[in-house]
Amino acid sequence: MPFELLVALRFLREGRMQTALILAGVTGGVAVIIFLTQLIQQLQASIIDRVLGTQPHIVVRAPSPQTRRAAPPDAPAVAARVQPREQALRAVDAWERIAALVARHDNVLAVSPVVSGPALALRGQASRSVTLIGVVPEAYRRVVRLDDKLVQGRWAISAAEAMIGAELAADLGVTVGDRVRLTSAQGRSETVTVAGVLDVGNRDLNRRWVLVPLRLGQTLLGVPGGVTQLELTVRDLFRAEAVAAELRAQTGLTVESWMQTNAALLTALSNQAMSNNLIRSFVVLIVALGIASVLVVSVVQKQREIGILRAVGVGRGQVMAVFLLQGALVGLSGSLLGTSLAYGLLAVFSRVFQNPNGPGALFQAELDPQLALQAALVACAVGLLAAWLPARRAARMDPVQAIRA
């Protein structure tokens, strides 16, 4: 065993109470950092999954028409009120070419053509205003995750079959196998059979959604061969706005990301991340001060021993290495114990806190190995940095004065 490591271990063993206290502080700090970070990451992932599980990451639409007052150049200036134009359904021009263009983007995973518009769903005397969504089933399922949202029936969208939301099914009094008549604002109507009932976790969507084949949606909404929007999913959620900006520049169309349509959610996630970073910073600072203060006391208590070591020929670098090794050993041991404690806390609290919207835990007792490794490296680095000043003071001691003290 190297001389410096042997002396460092002996100093730690002799000051058992101090070592136990500083180790407890490092263990608690590492546990708090890992526990809070893992908890917030899981809660953020759960929130994002719930919100974005039923919507695309990016939507490409035709630009809205703008009304401008036409006047001859020599006309006198007059006050005029420009009446906004009515916003009718507008198809994306050459949508096949646009879909192929956006699909070639490195960050785009899937593209789904969609035609969407208002309609009425009727059964007997009951009628409800709904949103008619015409899709290509295979492409739409790659963009919007609905496989686990099926509560009745089967996943089937064909010329004679449609899927509707659970609240709409209850309002109309229908179940799987019943027939519903769909009438669009243009006066076109078609009768379809309910093949499946979806619960997407949002009552408003459950009350309005009716999924039909793309061709039937085009016919009912009066957009033959066209689509009203292209829905995309991307690899990196938090680069969605950057990707949308690039696609906006390439296509000249209206391109919106989930970061625009869910600005409040993005602000909440950013505030959560900021709070977590502040808490971690304060915890690291407190741990560093704890290590430094204990090692400063240790240097004072070990003055005679340090003087004897220096008198028998131990160099300043070796003395400094002894105290740096103490800080590193405390950081490493505390990180290992703190990681175990953090996992235990996750396991306990995952059983205590249950999901208020249904059965199951609010978060899982899962530990990210990369996070644990980062916490261990931070703990060791903090231990070394905190031990540097005490180690420097010990290395500069005069042997004669240290022995006389």
C-alpha positions as CSV (number, residue, x, y, z in Angstrom):
1,M,0.0,0.0,0.0
2,P,1.4,3.4,-0.9
3,F,2.7,5.5,2.1
4,E,0.4,8.4,1.5
5,L,-2.7,6.1,1.4
6,L,-1.6,4.3,4.5
7,V,-1.3,7.5,6.5
8,A,-4.5,8.9,5.1
9,L,-6.4,5.8,6.2
10,R,-4.8,5.9,9.7
11,F,-5.8,9.6,10.2
12,L,-9.3,8.8,9.2
13,R,-9.4,5.8,11.5
14,E,-8.1,7.8,14.5
15,G,-10.7,10.5,14.0
16,R,-13.6,8.1,13.9
17,M,-16.2,10.6,15.0
18,Q,-15.1,13.3,12.6
19,T,-14.9,10.8,9.8
20,A,-18.4,9.5,10.6
21,L,-19.9,13.0,10.6
22,I,-18.2,14.1,7.3
23,L,-19.1,10.7,5.7
24,A,-22.8,11.2,6.8
25,G,-22.8,14.7,5.3
26,V,-21.4,13.5,2.0
27,T,-23.8,10.5,1.9
28,G,-26.8,12.7,2.6
29,G,-25.7,15.2,0.0
30,V,-25.2,12.6,-2.7
31,A,-28.5,10.9,-1.8
32,V,-30.4,14.2,-2.1
33,I,-28.8,15.0,-5.4
34,I,-29.5,11.6,-7.0
35,F,-33.0,11.3,-5.4
36,L,-34.3,14.7,-6.5
37,T,-32.7,14.5,-9.9
38,Q,-34.1,11.1,-10.6
39,L,-37.5,12.0,-9.2
40,I,-37.8,15.3,-11.2
41,Q,-36.6,13.6,-14.4
42,Q,-39.2,10.8,-14.0
43,L,-42.0,13.2,-13.2
44,Q,-41.1,15.4,-16.2
45,A,-41.0,12.4,-18.5
46,S,-44.4,11.3,-17.2
47,I,-45.9,14.8,-17.8
48,I,-44.4,15.0,-21.3
49,D,-45.7,11.6,-22.1
50,R,-49.2,12.4,-20.9
51,V,-49.3,15.7,-22.8
52,L,-47.5,14.7,-26.0
53,G,-48.8,11.2,-26.1
54,T,-51.9,12.4,-28.0
55,Q,-50.4,15.2,-30.1
56,P,-47.6,15.4,-32.7
57,H,-44.3,17.2,-31.9
58,I,-44.6,19.4,-35.0
59,V,-47.5,20.3,-37.2
60,V,-47.1,21.7,-40.8
61,R,-50.1,23.7,-42.1
62,A,-51.0,25.9,-45.0
63,P,-50.5,29.6,-44.2
64,S,-53.6,31.5,-43.2
65,P,-54.8,34.0,-45.8
66,Q,-54.3,37.7,-44.8
67,T,-56.7,40.4,-45.8
68,R,-55.2,43.7,-47.1
69,R,-56.9,46.9,-48.2
70,A,-56.4,47.5,-51.9
71,A,-56.2,51.2,-52.8
72,P,-54.7,53.2,-55.6
73,P,-51.3,54.8,-54.9
74,D,-52.8,58.3,-55.3
75,A,-55.8,57.7,-53.1
76,P,-56.2,60.0,-50.1
77,A,-55.4,58.6,-46.7
78,V,-58.6,57.5,-44.9
79,A,-59.3,55.6,-41.8
80,A,-60.4,52.1,-42.7
81,R,-61.5,49.0,-40.8
82,V,-60.1,45.8,-42.4
83,Q,-62.5,42.9,-41.9
84,P,-60.7,39.6,-41.1
85,R,-61.4,36.9,-43.7
86,E,-63.2,33.7,-42.7
87,Q,-60.8,30.9,-42.1
88,A,-62.0,28.0,-44.1
89,L,-60.3,24.6,-44.3
90,R,-57.2,25.0,-46.4
91,A,-55.3,22.1,-47.9
92,V,-51.5,21.9,-48.0
93,D,-50.4,22.4,-51.6
94,A,-48.4,19.5,-53.0
95,W,-48.5,17.8,-49.7
96,E,-46.8,14.6,-51.0
97,R,-43.7,16.6,-52.0
98,I,-43.7,18.5,-48.7
99,A,-44.1,15.2,-46.7
100,A,-41.1,13.7,-48.6
101,L,-39.1,16.9,-47.9
102,V,-39.7,17.0,-44.2
103,A,-39.2,13.2,-43.8
104,R,-35.6,13.7,-45.1
105,H,-34.7,15.9,-42.1
106,D,-32.2,14.1,-39.8
107,N,-34.3,14.8,-36.6
108,V,-37.7,13.7,-38.1
109,L,-38.7,10.2,-37.2
110,A,-42.2,9.9,-38.8
111,V,-44.7,11.9,-40.9
112,S,-48.4,11.5,-41.0
113,P,-50.8,13.2,-43.4
114,V,-54.0,14.3,-41.6
115,V,-57.2,16.0,-42.7
116,S,-59.2,17.5,-39.8
117,G,-62.3,19.6,-39.5
118,P,-65.6,20.0,-37.6
119,A,-68.6,17.6,-38.0
120,L,-71.6,16.3,-36.2
121,A,-71.9,12.7,-34.8
122,L,-75.5,11.5,-34.7
123,R,-77.3,8.5,-33.3
124,G,-81.0,8.5,-32.9
125,Q,-82.0,11.8,-31.2
126,A,-78.5,12.4,-29.8
127,S,-76.0,14.6,-31.7
128,R,-72.6,15.9,-30.7
129,S,-70.2,18.4,-32.3
130,V,-66.9,16.5,-33.0
131,T,-63.6,16.9,-34.7
132,L,-63.3,14.6,-37.7
133,I,-59.8,13.3,-38.1
134,G,-58.9,11.5,-41.3
135,V,-55.7,9.5,-41.1
136,V,-53.5,6.8,-42.6
137,P,-53.6,4.4,-39.6
138,E,-50.1,3.0,-40.0
139,A,-48.5,6.4,-40.3
140,Y,-50.6,8.0,-37.6
141,R,-49.7,5.4,-35.0
142,R,-46.1,6.2,-35.5
143,V,-46.7,9.9,-34.7
144,V,-49.4,9.7,-32.0
145,R,-49.1,6.8,-29.5
146,L,-52.7,5.4,-29.3
147,D,-52.1,1.7,-29.0
148,D,-52.3,1.7,-25.2
149,K,-55.3,4.1,-25.2
150,L,-57.7,1.5,-26.6
151,V,-60.3,0.6,-23.9
152,Q,-62.9,-1.3,-26.0
153,G,-62.9,-3.1,-29.3
154,R,-60.0,-3.2,-31.7
155,W,-57.7,-0.9,-33.6
156,A,-59.4,-0.7,-37.0
157,I,-60.0,2.3,-39.3
158,S,-61.4,1.5,-42.6
159,A,-64.0,2.8,-45.1
160,A,-66.9,1.5,-42.9
161,E,-65.2,1.6,-39.5
162,A,-64.1,4.4,-37.2
163,M,-62.7,4.9,-33.7
164,I,-64.2,7.4,-31.2
165,G,-63.4,8.8,-27.7
166,A,-64.8,7.3,-24.6
167,E,-66.7,10.4,-23.5
168,L,-68.3,10.7,-27.0
169,A,-69.3,7.0,-26.9
170,A,-71.0,7.6,-23.5
171,D,-72.7,10.8,-24.8
172,L,-74.1,9.0,-27.8
173,G,-74.9,5.8,-25.9
174,V,-72.9,3.7,-28.3
175,T,-70.5,0.8,-27.9
176,V,-68.3,-1.3,-30.2
177,G,-70.4,-2.5,-33.2
178,D,-72.9,0.3,-33.1
179,R,-73.4,2.6,-36.1
180,V,-72.9,6.4,-36.0
181,R,-73.8,8.9,-38.7
182,L,-71.2,11.6,-39.4
183,T,-72.2,14.9,-41.0
184,S,-69.7,17.5,-42.0
185,A,-70.3,21.3,-42.1
186,Q,-70.4,21.0,-45.9
187,G,-73.5,18.8,-45.7
188,R,-71.9,15.5,-46.6
189,S,-72.6,12.5,-44.4
190,E,-71.6,8.9,-44.0
191,T,-72.5,6.1,-41.6
192,V,-69.7,4.2,-39.9
193,T,-69.4,1.4,-37.4
194,V,-67.6,2.0,-34.1
195,A,-64.7,-0.4,-34.2
196,G,-62.9,0.8,-31.0
197,V,-63.2,3.2,-28.2
198,L,-60.2,5.3,-27.0
199,D,-59.4,6.9,-23.7
200,V,-56.5,9.4,-24.3
201,G,-56.5,10.7,-20.8
202,N,-58.2,14.0,-21.7
203,R,-61.9,14.4,-21.4
204,D,-62.2,17.2,-24.0
205,L,-60.4,15.0,-26.6
206,N,-62.4,11.9,-25.6
207,R,-65.6,13.9,-26.2
208,R,-64.5,15.2,-29.6
209,W,-62.3,12.7,-31.4
210,V,-63.5,10.7,-34.3
211,L,-60.8,8.9,-36.3
212,V,-61.7,7.8,-39.8
213,P,-59.7,6.8,-42.9
214,L,-57.9,9.6,-44.8
215,R,-60.0,9.1,-47.9
216,L,-63.3,9.3,-46.1
217,G,-62.2,12.4,-44.2
218,Q,-61.2,14.1,-47.4
219,T,-64.6,13.3,-48.9
220,L,-66.7,14.5,-45.9
221,L,-64.6,17.7,-45.4
222,G,-64.6,18.6,-49.0
223,V,-60.8,18.3,-49.5
224,P,-60.5,15.8,-52.3
225,G,-57.0,14.4,-52.4
226,G,-55.7,17.0,-50.0
227,V,-54.7,17.2,-46.3
228,T,-55.0,20.1,-43.9
229,Q,-51.8,19.3,-42.0
230,L,-48.8,17.1,-41.8
231,E,-48.0,15.8,-38.3
232,L,-44.4,14.9,-37.4
233,T,-42.5,13.3,-34.5
234,V,-38.9,14.1,-33.9
235,R,-35.9,12.4,-32.2
236,D,-35.2,15.1,-29.6
237,L,-38.2,16.7,-28.1
238,F,-36.4,19.8,-26.9
239,R,-35.1,20.6,-30.4
240,A,-38.6,20.6,-31.9
241,E,-38.7,24.4,-32.2
242,A,-35.3,24.5,-33.9
243,V,-36.5,21.8,-36.4
244,A,-39.7,23.7,-36.9
245,A,-37.8,26.8,-37.7
246,E,-35.7,25.0,-40.3
247,L,-38.8,23.4,-41.9
248,R,-40.5,26.8,-41.9
249,A,-37.6,28.3,-43.9
250,Q,-37.5,25.4,-46.3
251,T,-41.2,25.1,-47.1
252,G,-42.6,28.6,-46.5
253,L,-45.6,27.0,-44.7
254,T,-46.9,27.5,-41.1
255,V,-44.9,25.2,-38.9
256,E,-45.7,24.9,-35.2
257,S,-43.9,22.8,-32.6
258,W,-45.3,21.5,-29.3
259,M,-43.0,24.1,-27.6
260,Q,-45.2,26.9,-29.1
261,T,-48.6,25.3,-28.5
262,N,-47.6,24.2,-24.9
263,A,-45.7,27.2,-23.8
264,A,-47.0,27.0,-20.2
265,L,-45.8,23.4,-19.9
266,L,-42.4,24.3,-21.3
267,T,-42.1,27.1,-18.7
268,A,-43.1,24.8,-15.9
269,L,-40.5,22.2,-17.0
270,S,-37.8,24.9,-17.2
271,N,-38.7,26.1,-13.7
272,Q,-38.5,22.6,-12.4
273,A,-35.1,22.1,-13.9
274,M,-33.9,25.4,-12.6
275,S,-35.1,24.6,-9.1
276,N,-33.3,21.2,-9.2
277,N,-30.0,22.9,-10.3
278,L,-30.2,25.4,-7.5
279,I,-30.9,22.7,-4.9
280,R,-28.0,20.6,-6.2
281,S,-25.6,23.6,-6.2
282,F,-26.5,24.5,-2.6
283,V,-26.1,20.8,-1.5
284,V,-22.7,20.6,-3.2
285,L,-21.6,23.8,-1.6
286,I,-22.7,22.6,1.9
287,V,-20.9,19.3,1.4
288,A,-17.7,21.0,0.3
289,L,-17.8,23.4,3.3
290,G,-18.4,20.4,5.6
291,I,-15.4,18.5,4.2
292,A,-13.1,21.5,4.3
293,S,-14.1,22.4,7.9
294,V,-13.5,18.9,9.2
295,L,-10.1,18.6,7.5
296,V,-9.0,22.0,8.8
297,V,-9.7,20.8,12.3
298,S,-7.9,17.6,11.5
299,V,-4.8,19.5,10.4
300,V,-4.8,21.4,13.7
301,Q,-5.2,18.2,15.7
302,K,-2.5,16.4,13.7
303,Q,0.1,19.2,13.9
304,R,2.5,17.1,15.9
305,E,2.2,14.1,13.7
306,I,2.7,16.3,10.6
307,G,5.8,17.8,12.1
308,I,7.3,14.4,12.9
309,L,6.6,13.2,9.3
310,R,8.2,16.3,7.9
311,A,11.2,15.8,10.3
312,V,11.9,12.3,9.2
313,G,12.0,13.3,5.5
314,V,8.4,13.2,4.2
315,G,8.2,15.8,1.5
316,R,5.6,18.6,1.3
317,G,4.0,16.9,-1.7
318,Q,3.5,13.7,0.2
319,V,1.9,15.5,3.2
320,M,-0.4,17.3,0.8
321,A,-1.3,14.0,-0.9
322,V,-2.3,12.5,2.5
323,F,-5.0,15.1,3.0
324,L,-6.1,15.1,-0.6
325,L,-6.5,11.4,-0.4
326,Q,-8.7,11.8,2.7
327,G,-11.0,14.1,0.8
328,A,-11.1,11.7,-2.2
329,L,-11.8,8.7,0.0
330,V,-14.6,10.4,1.9
331,G,-16.1,11.6,-1.4
332,L,-15.9,8.1,-3.0
333,S,-17.3,6.3,0.1
334,G,-20.0,8.9,0.5
335,S,-21.0,8.6,-3.1
336,L,-21.4,4.8,-2.9
337,L,-23.4,5.0,0.3
338,G,-25.4,7.9,-1.0
339,T,-26.3,6.1,-4.2
340,S,-27.6,3.1,-2.1
341,L,-29.6,5.5,0.1
342,A,-31.1,7.3,-2.9
343,Y,-32.2,4.0,-4.4
344,G,-33.8,3.0,-1.1
345,L,-35.6,6.4,-0.9
346,L,-36.9,5.9,-4.4
347,A,-38.1,2.4,-3.6
348,V,-39.9,3.6,-0.4
349,F,-41.5,6.7,-1.9
350,S,-42.6,4.9,-5.1
351,R,-44.8,2.7,-2.8
352,V,-46.1,5.6,-0.8
353,F,-47.0,8.0,-3.6
354,Q,-49.5,6.5,-6.1
355,N,-50.8,7.9,-9.3
356,P,-54.0,10.0,-8.6
357,N,-55.4,9.3,-12.1
358,G,-55.3,5.6,-11.9
359,P,-53.6,2.5,-10.4
360,G,-49.8,2.4,-10.3
361,A,-46.9,4.3,-8.8
362,L,-46.4,8.0,-9.5
363,F,-42.8,7.2,-10.3
364,Q,-40.6,4.0,-10.5
365,A,-37.7,3.0,-8.3
366,E,-35.2,3.2,-11.1
367,L,-31.7,4.5,-10.9
368,D,-29.9,5.9,-13.9
369,P,-26.3,4.5,-13.9
370,Q,-25.0,7.5,-15.7
371,L,-26.6,9.8,-13.0
372,A,-25.0,7.7,-10.2
373,L,-21.6,7.9,-12.0
374,Q,-21.9,11.6,-12.4
375,A,-22.8,12.0,-8.7
376,A,-19.8,9.9,-7.7
377,L,-17.4,12.0,-9.8
378,V,-18.9,15.2,-8.4
379,A,-18.5,13.9,-4.8
380,C,-14.9,12.9,-5.4
381,A,-14.1,16.2,-7.1
382,V,-15.8,18.1,-4.3
383,G,-13.8,16.1,-1.8
384,L,-10.5,16.9,-3.5
385,L,-11.3,20.6,-3.9
386,A,-12.5,20.9,-0.3
387,A,-9.3,19.1,1.0
388,W,-7.0,21.3,-1.1
389,L,-6.8,24.3,1.3
390,P,-6.2,22.1,4.5
391,A,-3.7,20.0,2.5
392,R,-1.8,23.1,1.4
393,R,-1.8,24.4,5.0
394,A,-0.4,21.1,6.3
395,A,2.3,20.9,3.6
396,R,3.5,24.4,4.5
397,M,4.0,23.7,8.2
398,D,7.4,24.2,9.7
399,P,8.4,20.8,11.2
400,V,10.0,22.4,14.4
401,Q,7.1,24.7,15.1
402,A,4.6,21.8,14.5
403,I,6.4,19.5,16.9
404,R,6.6,22.2,19.6
405,A,2.9,23.0,19.3
